[in-house]
Amino acid sequence: MSYKIRSIRADEWAEAKALRLVSLKDPVAHLAFLETYDEASAHPDSFWQERTAGGAEGALGAQQFVAEGPDGEWVGTLTVLIEEAGETDWAGFPIERKQGHVVGVFVRPEHRGIGLTEVLFDAGLEWAWGRDVERVRLIVHEDNGRAQAFYRRAGFTPTGRVVPLANNPEDTELEYVLERDGS
């Protein structure tokens, strides 16, 4: 594979913004992301600069990985957030132990099916395990069967925790986890 997987750099905020906006135009974006294209595109550059710096190479609380194509184009991304025991997560649930939380998974459609998602997950998991997390989790929409199937293949299992969406409580998301020992 002639793709490069790496952490982003803080000065790459324009590229991070551009790829995020592409991801929010994906046909399943409404199932995969908690913001819309219109919401994201309305953010000022300072938002993107801060967001990128917070997940850039060397950051401790989050890390955003990117897949670069042979021509240097950003074709995929994944971010891992570190959640500390005793805190409360974005949905209001208590965090019981130090864990990684995978968010923002996206690969451009024309680059899907060649293993990029797998190598992005490998990089994200390696970084998370290096931060001494006990497990890594992710939240996936109940109707996003394609993503659920991938997460199961990657070793994640459903916990049974159901997360109602704040903007539409009739819709729910499901928590999947991968324990440090792989179970």
N, C-alpha and C positions, 0 to 999 in steps of 0.2 A: 504494500500500500504506500503510495507516495504522498501521504498526508502527514502533517505534523500536529501532534497533540501537545498543548502547552498551557501554562497559566497566562492570563492576560497581564499586560503592564498598565500601570496607572495612566500613562499618556495615550492609551488606545481607547479613550472614551467615545470618540466619534464612531469607531468601528463597532464597539459594543452596542452603542445606540442603534446603529444601522441594522445589525443582525437582530436585535430585539424587535425592531419595527417590522422586519421581514417575518419573524416568527409570529407576530400578532396578526398577520394577514393570512396565516395558514388556515385551511378550511376547518380544522378542529381546534383552533385557538380558543374558541369559547369554552371548550372542555378542558384545555390544558393550562390556561393561564388565568390569573385572577385580575388582570387588567385588560383593557381594550386598546386597540391601536390608537383611537382618538385620545384616550387618557394618556398613554405613553408619549405620543407625539406632542402633547401640550406641555410636557416638562421642559424647563429651561436647561440650557447646557450645563449650568452649575449642578443640577440634579444628576445628570449623567456622569459628570466628572467625579462627584462624590461617590456615586454608586460604583463606578469602575474602580476607583481607588480602594474602596472597602473590600473588593473581591480580587484585587490584583496580587501579583507575585509578591510574597512576603507578608501579606495580610494574615492575621491570626484567626479572625472570627469567621472568615468566609474565603472561598477561593473559586474563581470562575475559570473554567477551562474552555479552550477553543480548539476546534479542528480547522487547520489551514489546508486548503487545497494546494495542488502542485504550483499554482500561480500565485499563491499567497492569499487568495480570497478566503474569508471566514465562512465556513460551510456548516458548522455545527457548534453547539455550546452546551454546557452543563455547569451548574453552580452548586457547591456544597456549603451550607451554613453550619456553624457549630452552635449547638444549643446546650446550655449548661443546666445541670440538675438544680432544682429549686426555682427556676424561672418559669414563666408562663409563655406558651407558644402563641403564634399569630391568631389561632382560633380560640384562645382562652383556656386551653388545657394545660395542666401542670406538667412540667418536664421532670421526670423522675430520675433520670440519669444522663450523664454526658453523652450526647449523640450527634451524629451528622444528620443533616436534612437536605436531601437532593431537591433542587428546584430548577426551573428554567431550562428543561431538557428540550433541545431542538436540533434537528438536522434538516437542511434544505432538501426538499423533495427529490431533486435530481441527484442527490448524493446518498439517498437512503438505500438500505439493503446491501451495503458493502462492508458493514462491520464498524462504522464510525461510532454509532451509539455505544457499542460494546467497549471500544477503546476509550471513549470519553468516560464511561462508568468506571473502567479500570483505573484511570487517572484520578478521578474523584474519590473513589474508595481508598486508593493508596494514600492520598493526602489525608483523608479522614482518619484512617487507622493510625497514621503517623501523628495525629493530634490526640491520640489515646481515647477515642470515643469507644463506648461499649457496643454501640449499634449504629446503623445508618437507616434512616427512614425516608419515606416519600409519601406524598398524598396524591391520589389519582382520582379523577372524576369517575363516578359509577358507570357512566356511559362510554368511557374511553377504553374500549376493549382492546384496541391495538396496543396501547401503552401498558395495560394490565398484563397482556400476554408477554410482552417483552420483559417487564419487571419480574414476572415469575421465572422466565428462562434465565434471568440474571441472578436468581437465587433469593429474591425477595418473596416474603410470604405475607398474606393479609393478617392483621392482628384482630380484626373484628371491630376496631374503632371506626365509627362513622362520624364524619365531620360535615355538618350542614353549612352550606354557603351563606355567608352573611347577606349578600345581595339578592339571593333567591333561595330561601330556606327549604323549598320543595326539592331542590337539587342537593345531592350529597356527594362527598368524596370519601374515599376509603384509604386508610393508612396501611402501608406495606412496610416491612422491616427486613433487614439483613443483620443478624447478630454477628458479633466479631468472630465467633467460632464458625461462622458460615451456616448456622441453622436458623 
